[in-house]
Amino acid sequence: MKTRAKLIASFKIWVVIYPALTLFLHVFREPLSGMPLFLRTLLMTASLVPMIVFVGVPMVDYFIRLFSQKTQK
């Protein structure tokens, strides 16, 4: 994979991770506040990684394809 493709992939992942993590922390702040850090991290990664891989990044790819098709026409 070339450097440009890696940069684009990392940006797409960041675009999904940042809002997902922010929303997760906002919604579950109180229930998670009493848990140890390792347990909070485990719960966050167990729920967010599949969501990011199977929903978030494919959705970003879809919007990029949709936008690029409109600009090519």
N, CA, C and O atoms as a MOPAC input file, in Angstrom:
PM7 MOZYME 1SCF
protein

 N      0.85200 1    -1.17700 1     0.00000 1
 C      0.00000 1     0.00000 1     0.00000 1
 C      0.89500 1     1.23700 1     0.00000 1
 O      1.83000 1     1.34300 1     0.79400 1
 N      0.60300 1     2.14100 1    -0.87500 1
 C      1.40200 1     3.35800 1    -0.99500 1
 C      1.06500 1     4.33700 1     0.12700 1
 O      0.03500 1     4.21800 1     0.78900 1
 N      1.94600 1     5.29200 1     0.32000 1
 C      1.79300 1     6.25800 1     1.40400 1
 C      0.49900 1     7.04700 1     1.27700 1
 O     -0.18600 1     7.26500 1     2.27600 1
 N      0.15300 1     7.47600 1     0.07800 1
 C     -1.07700 1     8.24800 1    -0.12100 1
 C     -2.30900 1     7.42800 1     0.27700 1
 O     -3.21300 1     7.94500 1     0.93300 1
 N     -2.34500 1     6.16500 1    -0.11500 1
 C     -3.47500 1     5.29900 1     0.22800 1
 C     -3.54900 1     5.08800 1     1.74000 1
 O     -4.63900 1     5.04400 1     2.31000 1
 N     -2.40000 1     4.95700 1     2.38100 1
 C     -2.38500 1     4.80300 1     3.84400 1
 C     -2.89500 1     6.06300 1     4.53400 1
 O     -3.64000 1     5.98000 1     5.51000 1
 N     -2.50200 1     7.21500 1     4.03500 1
 C     -2.98300 1     8.47600 1     4.61600 1
 C     -4.49300 1     8.62500 1     4.44800 1
 O     -5.18400 1     9.05400 1     5.37200 1
 N     -4.99700 1     8.27400 1     3.28100 1
 C     -6.44500 1     8.36100 1     3.04300 1
 C     -7.18900 1     7.38100 1     3.94400 1
 O     -8.22100 1     7.73100 1     4.51800 1
 N     -6.68100 1     6.16500 1     4.07400 1
 C     -7.32100 1     5.17000 1     4.93400 1
 C     -7.30000 1     5.61600 1     6.38600 1
 O     -8.29600 1     5.45600 1     7.09200 1
 N     -6.19800 1     6.16600 1     6.84100 1
 C     -6.13200 1     6.61000 1     8.23700 1
 C     -7.07000 1     7.78500 1     8.48300 1
 O     -7.65200 1     7.88900 1     9.56300 1
 N     -7.22700 1     8.67300 1     7.49900 1
 C     -8.16400 1     9.78500 1     7.65000 1
 C     -9.60000 1     9.28700 1     7.71300 1
 O    -10.39000 1     9.77000 1     8.52400 1
 N     -9.94700 1     8.31700 1     6.85500 1
 C    -11.30900 1     7.76800 1     6.87700 1
 C    -11.60200 1     7.11700 1     8.23400 1
 O    -12.69300 1     7.28100 1     8.78000 1
 N    -10.64600 1     6.39300 1     8.76400 1
 C    -10.83900 1     5.75200 1    10.07000 1
 C    -10.97900 1     6.80700 1    11.15200 1
 O    -11.83200 1     6.67900 1    12.03000 1
 N    -10.16200 1     7.84100 1    11.10500 1
 C    -10.25100 1     8.89900 1    12.11600 1
 C    -11.60200 1     9.60900 1    12.05700 1
 O    -12.17400 1     9.94600 1    13.09400 1
 N    -12.11300 1     9.83500 1    10.83900 1
 C    -13.40800 1    10.50100 1    10.67200 1
 C    -14.51900 1     9.69900 1    11.34900 1
 O    -15.50800 1    10.27800 1    11.79900 1
 N    -14.37100 1     8.39500 1    11.42500 1
 C    -15.37500 1     7.54800 1    12.06900 1
 C    -15.09400 1     7.43000 1    13.57400 1
 O    -16.02200 1     7.49700 1    14.38000 1
 N    -13.84700 1     7.25700 1    13.94900 1
 C    -13.50300 1     7.01700 1    15.34900 1
 C    -13.80200 1     8.22200 1    16.22900 1
 O    -14.38200 1     8.07000 1    17.30500 1
 N    -13.41900 1     9.40700 1    15.79300 1
 C    -13.57000 1    10.58300 1    16.65200 1
 C    -15.01800 1    10.81700 1    17.09800 1
 O    -15.26300 1    10.92500 1    18.30000 1
 N    -15.98000 1    10.89800 1    16.17900 1
 C    -17.35300 1    11.12000 1    16.64900 1
 C    -17.91900 1     9.92500 1    17.41400 1
 O    -18.67600 1    10.10600 1    18.36800 1
 N    -17.56000 1     8.70000 1    17.00500 1
 C    -18.07800 1     7.52000 1    17.70800 1
 C    -17.57400 1     7.47500 1    19.14000 1
 O    -18.34600 1     7.20900 1    20.06200 1
 N    -16.30900 1     7.72700 1    19.33100 1
 C    -15.73000 1     7.71700 1    20.67100 1
 C    -16.28300 1     8.85000 1    21.51700 1
 O    -16.57900 1     8.65300 1    22.69500 1
 N    -16.42700 1    10.02500 1    20.93900 1
 C    -16.97600 1    11.16400 1    21.66600 1
 C    -18.41400 1    10.89200 1    22.10600 1
 O    -18.77600 1    11.16200 1    23.25100 1
 N    -19.22000 1    10.36500 1    21.21000 1
 C    -20.60800 1    10.05100 1    21.54600 1
 C    -20.67800 1     8.96300 1    22.61500 1
 O    -21.46000 1     9.06900 1    23.56000 1
 N    -19.86800 1     7.92600 1    22.46800 1
 C    -19.84100 1     6.83400 1    23.44400 1
 C    -19.49000 1     7.36500 1    24.83500 1
 O    -20.15300 1     7.02800 1    25.81600 1
 N    -18.45900 1     8.18600 1    24.91800 1
 C    -18.04400 1     8.72700 1    26.21700 1
 C    -19.09500 1     9.66200 1    26.79700 1
 O    -19.28300 1     9.70800 1    28.01200 1
 N    -19.77700 1    10.40600 1    25.93900 1
 C    -20.82600 1    11.30200 1    26.42900 1
 C    -22.02000 1    10.50900 1    26.98400 1
 O    -22.54000 1    10.82300 1    28.05400 1
 N    -22.43400 1     9.50300 1    26.25700 1
 C    -23.62100 1     8.73300 1    26.64500 1
 C    -23.34500 1     7.85800 1    27.87400 1
 O    -24.18600 1     7.75800 1    28.76800 1
 N    -22.18300 1     7.23500 1    27.91500 1
 C    -21.90100 1     6.27100 1    28.98000 1
 C    -20.94300 1     6.79100 1    30.04500 1
 O    -20.31000 1     5.99700 1    30.73900 1
 N    -20.82600 1     8.09300 1    30.18500 1
 C    -19.91000 1     8.67400 1    31.17000 1
 C    -20.22800 1     8.21000 1    32.58600 1
 O    -19.33900 1     7.73500 1    33.29300 1
 N    -21.45600 1     8.33700 1    32.99900 1
 C    -21.83200 1     7.97900 1    34.37400 1
 C    -21.69700 1     6.48100 1    34.65600 1
 O    -21.07100 1     6.11600 1    35.65000 1
 N    -22.25700 1     5.60200 1    33.82500 1
 C    -22.12700 1     4.17100 1    34.12600 1
 C    -20.67500 1     3.67600 1    34.13700 1
 O    -20.33900 1     2.75400 1    34.87900 1
 N    -19.82500 1     4.28600 1    33.32000 1
 C    -18.44200 1     3.83700 1    33.23500 1
 C    -17.53500 1     4.48200 1    34.27000 1
 O    -16.41700 1     4.01800 1    34.49000 1
 N    -18.00400 1     5.54500 1    34.90600 1
 C    -17.12100 1     6.30900 1    35.78800 1
 C    -16.61600 1     5.50400 1    36.98400 1
 O    -15.51600 1     5.76900 1    37.46900 1
 N    -17.37100 1     4.54500 1    37.46400 1
 C    -16.94900 1     3.77400 1    38.61600 1
 C    -16.09900 1     2.55900 1    38.28200 1
 O    -15.59300 1     1.88600 1    39.18000 1
 N    -15.93900 1     2.27600 1    36.99900 1
 C    -15.18800 1     1.08700 1    36.58400 1
 C    -13.69500 1     1.39100 1    36.48800 1
 O    -13.29600 1     2.53000 1    36.24900 1
 N    -12.88600 1     0.36500 1    36.67600 1
 C    -11.44200 1     0.56200 1    36.46200 1
 C    -11.15000 1     0.86000 1    34.99100 1
 O    -11.91600 1     0.48200 1    34.10500 1
 N    -10.04200 1     1.53600 1    34.74900 1
 C     -9.69000 1     1.97000 1    33.40200 1
 C     -9.61100 1     0.80900 1    32.41700 1
 O    -10.10200 1     0.92400 1    31.29400 1
 N     -9.00500 1    -0.30300 1    32.81400 1
 C     -8.86500 1    -1.43100 1    31.87800 1
 C    -10.22200 1    -1.98600 1    31.47200 1
 O    -10.38600 1    -2.42900 1    30.33600 1
 N    -11.18800 1    -1.97200 1    32.36700 1
 C    -12.52000 1    -2.47600 1    32.04200 1
 C    -13.26700 1    -1.50400 1    31.13100 1
 O    -13.96200 1    -1.92600 1    30.20600 1
 N    -13.12400 1    -0.19800 1    31.39400 1
 C    -13.74100 1     0.80300 1    30.50700 1
 C    -13.18200 1     0.68000 1    29.09200 1
 O    -13.92300 1     0.72400 1    28.10900 1
 N    -11.86200 1     0.52600 1    29.00800 1
 C    -11.22100 1     0.39200 1    27.70300 1
 C    -11.69300 1    -0.86500 1    26.98900 1
 O    -11.94500 1    -0.83600 1    25.78400 1
 N    -11.81200 1    -1.95500 1    27.71200 1
 C    -12.29400 1    -3.21100 1    27.12600 1
 C    -13.70500 1    -3.04900 1    26.58400 1
 O    -13.98300 1    -3.47400 1    25.46300 1
 N    -14.59700 1    -2.44800 1    27.35100 1
 C    -15.97700 1    -2.26400 1    26.89900 1
 C    -16.05300 1    -1.32800 1    25.69100 1
 O    -16.80600 1    -1.57800 1    24.74900 1
 N    -15.27300 1    -0.25900 1    25.72700 1
 C    -15.29600 1     0.68600 1    24.60700 1
 C    -14.77500 1     0.03700 1    23.33400 1
 O    -15.39100 1     0.17600 1    22.27800 1
 N    -13.66400 1    -0.66100 1    23.41400 1
 C    -13.10800 1    -1.26900 1    22.20200 1
 C    -13.97400 1    -2.41600 1    21.70500 1
 O    -14.12000 1    -2.60200 1    20.49700 1
 N    -14.54900 1    -3.18800 1    22.62300 1
 C    -15.40300 1    -4.31300 1    22.21300 1
 C    -16.65900 1    -3.83900 1    21.48700 1
 O    -17.18600 1    -4.54700 1    20.62800 1
 N    -17.13400 1    -2.65600 1    21.82600 1
 C    -18.33900 1    -2.16300 1    21.15600 1
 C    -18.02500 1    -1.27000 1    19.95700 1
 O    -18.74800 1    -1.30400 1    18.96200 1
 N    -16.96000 1    -0.47300 1    20.03700 1
 C    -16.69100 1     0.48800 1    18.97300 1
 C    -15.94500 1    -0.10000 1    17.77200 1
 O    -16.21400 1     0.29400 1    16.63700 1
 N    -15.03400 1    -1.01400 1    17.99000 1
 C    -14.25900 1    -1.55600 1    16.86200 1
 C    -15.16200 1    -2.24600 1    15.83500 1
 O    -15.04100 1    -1.94800 1    14.64700 1
 N    -16.05500 1    -3.14800 1    16.23200 1
 C    -16.94000 1    -3.74600 1    15.21300 1
 C    -17.83900 1    -2.71100 1    14.52100 1
 O    -18.08600 1    -2.80000 1    13.31800 1
 N    -18.32100 1    -1.73600 1    15.28900 1
 C    -19.16400 1    -0.70100 1    14.69500 1
 C    -18.37000 1     0.10300 1    13.66800 1
 O    -18.89000 1     0.42200 1    12.59900 1
 N    -17.14000 1     0.42700 1    13.97400 1
 C    -16.30900 1     1.20700 1    13.06600 1
 C    -15.96400 1     0.39900 1    11.81800 1
 O    -16.02200 1     0.92000 1    10.70400 1
 N    -15.60500 1    -0.86900 1    12.00000 1
 C    -15.16800 1    -1.71100 1    10.88100 1
 C    -16.32800 1    -2.09000 1     9.96200 1
 O    -16.18300 1    -2.06900 1     8.74000 1
 N    -17.48800 1    -2.43800 1    10.54900 1
 C    -18.59100 1    -2.96100 1     9.74400 1
 C    -19.63300 1    -1.91800 1     9.35200 1
 O    -20.40800 1    -2.14900 1     8.42300 1
 N    -19.67100 1    -0.77500 1    10.03900 1
 C    -20.67900 1     0.23900 1     9.72900 1
 C    -20.02800 1     1.56800 1     9.33800 1
 O    -20.32200 1     2.11900 1     8.27700 1
 N    -19.15700 1     2.07100 1    10.18400 1
 C    -18.61700 1     3.41600 1    10.00000 1
 C    -17.78600 1     3.60200 1     8.75100 1
 O    -18.09100 1     4.46500 1     7.92900 1
 N    -16.74700 1     2.81200 1     8.59300 1
 C    -15.86000 1     2.96500 1     7.42900 1
 C    -16.58600 1     2.63200 1     6.12400 1
 O    -16.41300 1     3.36300 1     5.14900 1
 N    -17.39400 1     1.56200 1     6.05600 1
 C    -18.15500 1     1.35600 1     4.80900 1
 C    -19.08900 1     2.52100 1     4.47900 1
 O    -19.30200 1     2.83000 1     3.30600 1
 N    -19.64600 1     3.16800 1     5.50300 1
 C    -20.51300 1     4.31600 1     5.26000 1
 C    -19.70400 1     5.48600 1     4.69100 1
 O    -20.16000 1     6.16300 1     3.77000 1
 N    -18.52600 1     5.72100 1     5.22500 1
 C    -17.66400 1     6.78200 1     4.69200 1
 C    -17.27600 1     6.46000 1     3.24900 1
 O    -17.29300 1     7.34300 1     2.39100 1
 N    -16.92600 1     5.19900 1     2.97800 1
 C    -16.59500 1     4.78700 1     1.60800 1
 C    -17.77200 1     5.01700 1     0.66200 1
 O    -17.57900 1     5.46200 1    -0.47000 1
 N    -18.98300 1     4.71900 1     1.11500 1
 C    -20.17800 1     4.92600 1     0.30300 1
 C    -20.34600 1     6.40500 1    -0.03800 1
 O    -20.60300 1     6.75000 1    -1.19100 1
 N    -20.20200 1     7.27900 1     0.96000 1
 C    -20.36100 1     8.70600 1     0.71400 1
 C    -19.26500 1     9.25400 1    -0.19400 1
 O    -19.51600 1    10.14600 1    -1.00400 1
 N    -18.06600 1     8.72800 1    -0.06300 1
 C    -16.98300 1     9.15700 1    -0.95200 1
 C    -17.28400 1     8.73900 1    -2.38200 1
 O    -17.10900 1     9.52800 1    -3.31100 1
 N    -17.74100 1     7.48800 1    -2.56800 1
 C    -18.10300 1     7.03300 1    -3.91800 1
 C    -19.25700 1     7.86200 1    -4.48300 1
 O    -19.24200 1     8.24000 1    -5.65400 1
 N    -20.24900 1     8.13900 1    -3.64800 1
 C    -21.40300 1     8.92300 1    -4.08600 1
 C    -20.96100 1    10.32000 1    -4.49900 1
 O    -21.39500 1    10.82400 1    -5.53400 1
 N    -20.11600 1    10.94200 1    -3.71300 1
 C    -19.63700 1    12.29000 1    -4.01700 1
 C    -18.75600 1    12.29200 1    -5.26000 1
 O    -18.86600 1    13.18800 1    -6.09700 1
 N    -17.89300 1    11.30500 1    -5.38500 1
 C    -16.98500 1    11.28100 1    -6.54100 1
 C    -17.74900 1    10.99800 1    -7.83100 1
 O    -17.34400 1    11.48200 1    -8.88700 1
 N    -18.83300 1    10.23600 1    -7.78600 1
 C    -19.64300 1     9.99400 1    -8.98700 1
 C    -20.35200 1    11.26400 1    -9.43300 1
 O    -20.47800 1    11.52500 1   -10.62900 1
 N    -20.82000 1    12.06000 1    -8.45700 1
 C    -21.50600 1    13.29300 1    -8.81100 1
 C    -20.55000 1    14.30100 1    -9.41800 1
 O    -20.93300 1    15.05700 1   -10.31000 1
 N    -19.31800 1    14.32400 1    -8.95100 1
 C    -18.35700 1    15.29600 1    -9.49100 1
 C    -17.85000 1    14.87900 1   -10.85600 1
 O    -17.41600 1    15.73300 1   -11.63000 1
 N    -17.88900 1    13.58900 1   -11.17900 1
 C    -17.42600 1    13.11800 1   -12.47400 1
 C    -18.45900 1    13.35500 1   -13.57100 1
 O    -18.09800 1    13.41700 1   -14.74700 1
 N    -19.72300 1    13.48600 1   -13.21600 1
 C    -20.78900 1    13.66200 1   -14.21200 1
 C    -20.82600 1    15.05300 1   -14.75800 1
 O    -21.66500 1    15.36100 1   -15.60500 1

